[in-house]
């Protein structure tokens, strides 16, 4: 377990000057980035497989325990406000349940039967994708969730920081992050945690781009749930269509807050045609605009 092994380099870290401690820990963060870069082909393959499974149906499920679980849950929770990922298609499973989001729950990560029961309770099946994260790659709860999900046909992604561990061996798409020893032995919230966070960011963001929830580098599937986000939506429309703010706000109102639909309205579509174009374009605005330009899409 390289993540648990003390490193001779840091054996006297508590005796160092504070500036030297910080320098060493910053170096560790760069090592985390390097580990992710090495794993980028595995991350891409996982995202492409996820996109194929989730384009029209299925849930995105995050599983973990302790620090890894909190990072996983955070990534999943951000998908709803950022990309309007439907809440009914998101499942966050944390060893120890909700109380473990903010404090350590003794023994929770060892609860194999609890992990199996949760997968069965939520009726995980072949339409779903499960992302399991554990620095050790051996966490019993997390491995049990992955095994049970795979048994029911779910696509499984395993993210771990130790090579050839059960989480990686048994997942459909293993992502090994070779971060090595920590500056503080065993404190995987440092280098391993940073690598996990980056990987989760990249994996989910690439997935959302592949699913058409980003256009022109903008979050066009974002829903305006407050005044700040409404203004951001208006700014997106103004940038993408050169319309006025008043026209942007009017289009958003007619589109019930959907930026993608509002863009099509501003291109002269009526609401029914805009929705049809997006449906036939698989939710991808770029394809919908191409269909509009071809002039060959008509209501059924």
N, C-alpha and C positions, 0 to 999 in steps of 0.2 A: 504494500500500500504506500505508494510514493507520497500521497497527500498526507499521510500520518507520520512519515519518517522525519526525524529531526535532521536538519542540514548543518554540517560543520561550519558553513559560511556564517550562520546566524547564531552560533553557540554562545557568543558573548554579547548579543544584541542589547541586553538590558544594561550593559556597561558602556555602551557607545554614547557619543554626543547626540542630542536630539536631531540635529541636522543630518547626521549620518544614518540614523534610524529611518528618517523620512526618505532619504535618498534610496536606501535599500528597498523600502516598501514601494516607492514609485517605480523602481526597476522591476519589481514583481508585477506591477500592473501592465508594464510593457510586455512582460513574459506572457501574461494572460492574452493579450492581443495577438501575440505571435502564435500561441497555441490555437486560437480560433482561425487565424489565417491558414495554418496548416490543415485544418479540418474543413475548409470551405467547400471542397468537392462533395464531402459527405453531407454538409448542410444543404447544398443545392439539390442533391439527389433526394433528400428527405422532403424538401419543400415541394418539389415537382410531384412526388408521390402523394403528398398531402393535398395538393391542388386537384389532382385527378379524382381523389376520393371525396373531396368536400365541395366541388363546384356546385352541385345542385342539392345536396342533402347531407345528412350526417352531422355529428357533433365533434367539436375540438375539445379534448379532455386533457387537462394538466394534472400530473400526480407528483407528489414529493413529500419529504419530511424535513423538518428543521429548516436550516438556511436554504437548502435547495428547493424545498417545497414553497417557502415564502417567495423566492425569486420566480418560481413557476407560476404561482397564483397571481403575483403582480403583473406578469406579462399577459396572462389571460384576461385579467380584469381591465387592462388598458385597451383591449381590442374593441370593446363596446363603444366607448366614447370617441375613439380615434377613427375607427373604420365602420361603425354601426354594425358590428358583428352581432347577430341576434342572440339575445340572452338564452333563449331556449336551445341554442346550438352550442352552448359553452358549459362545460362542467369542470369545476375546480375541486380536486380531491386532495386534502391535506391530512397527513397522519395526526391524529389528535383532534381533528375538526377545527371549527372556527377559533376556539381558545388558543390554538397553536400558532395562529397568525401573529400574535404579539408576545407569547411566552413559551418557554420550553415545557412540553408535556412528557413527564418521565415515562419511558417504556413505549411511547406511541409508535416509534419507528420499528419496533419489533413485532407489532400486531399483524401477523400474517393473515389470520382468519378475518380480522376486521377489513383488511384490504380486499380479500376475496368477496366478502359479504357486500361491500360497497359497489364493486363492479357488477355483481349480480343484481343488487337493489336498483341500480340505475339502468339496468338492461342494456349494457354495452354490447354492440354487435358489429357486423361487417360494414356498416355504413360509417362507423366512427373512426377517428384518429386519436391515439393516445400518446402524449409526450410525457415520458417519465424521466425525472432528473434526480441524480444522486452522485455526489462527489466520489464516494467510495465505490459506487457501482454495485454494492452488495446489500444495501438497506432492505431488510426483509419485507417491510410494508410495501415499498415501492416496487420491488421485484415481483411480489405476489400480485399486485395490481396489473403489472405488465403481462405476466404469464396468463392470468385469467382473462384479460382483454384479448390477448392473442388467441386464446382457446376459443373465444366466441367470434373470431374473424376480424377484429379491429386491426387497423394498420398501426404498428407500434414504432415509436421513435425513442431511442435510449440515449441520454446524454450523461456522460460520466467522465471523471478525471483520472481513473485508473484503468489500465489496459487489460483486455481479456477478462473482464469481470462479468457476472451473470447478466447485468442490465444491458451490456453491450452484446454479449454472445447471443442473447435470446430475442433481441429486438429486430424488427425488419430493417430498420435503418439506424445503425449505431453511429454515434458521433463521439469520438474520443478526443478529449481536450487534455493534451499532455502538459500540464502545468507544473508537475514535479512537487518538491517540498515547499512548505509555506515558511515565510519569515518567522511566524510563531507556529511551531509544529502543531499540526492538526486543526488549526483555525482556518477552515476552508471557506470562511466568509471573505477571506482576503483574495489571494490569486485565483483559486478555483472558482470562488463565487463570482468574481469579475468575468472570468471566461464564460461561465454559465449565463450570466446576464447578457453579455454581448451575443452569445449564440442564440438565446431565446429571442432577443430583439431582431436579429438578422433573419431567423427562421420564420417568425410570424410576419415580419414586414415583407419579406420576399413572397410569402404565401399570399398576403393581401394584394400585393402588386399583381401577381399572377392571376388572381381572382378578379382583377379589374376594379379594385377599390381605391386605386390611385390613378390620377390622370394629370399629366403635365407637372409631376412632382407635388401634386396637391391632394389633400384628403377629401376627395369629392364624394365619398360616402358618409362623411361626418354629418350628424344631425344637429341642427341649431337648437339647443335646449336652454340657452340663456342669451342675454343681450350680447355678450362678448362673442359667442360662437355665431350668432346671427350676423354680426358685423364681419366676422371672418368669412362666413359663407358668401356674403355680399361682395367682399373683396375678391374672392375666388372668381365669382361670376364676372366682375368687372375686368379682371385680368384676362380671363379666358375668352370673353366675348366683346370687350370694349364697350360694354353698355354703361349707362349711368347707374348711380346708386339707387335711384327711385325705380328704374326698370328692373334692377337686380332684386330689390325687395318685393316688387310686384310678382316677378316670376317665381320667387321662392314661395310666396303665399299660394300661388296657383298650383305649385308643385308639392305642396304640403311639406315644405322644408327640404326636399331632395335636391341637392345641387346638380346631380347628373340630369335629372328630369328638367330642372329649370334651364340648364344649358340648351337642351333640345327645344324647349319652348322659345327661348331667345333666338333660335335658328329657324323659327317659323312653324314649328310643329304644334298641333293641338295636344292636349293631355293624353288622349287615348293612343295617338300615334307615337308619342314620346315613349310611353310605357311599352308599346309593342316593339319599338326599335331596340330598347334596352333588353327586352326579353329575348329577342332574336339574336342579339349580340352577346348573349350570355352574361349580361350585366356589365359588359365592358363598354365604356363611353366611346372609346376610340373606334370600336367596331360599329357601334350604333351610328356614329357620325358618318362613317364610311357608307353604311347602308342608306342613310339619308341622302348622301351625295349621289348615290347610284339611282335614287328615285324609284327603286323597285320594291319597296315595302308598302303593303297595303293592309288595312285591317281585315281579319279573316271574316 
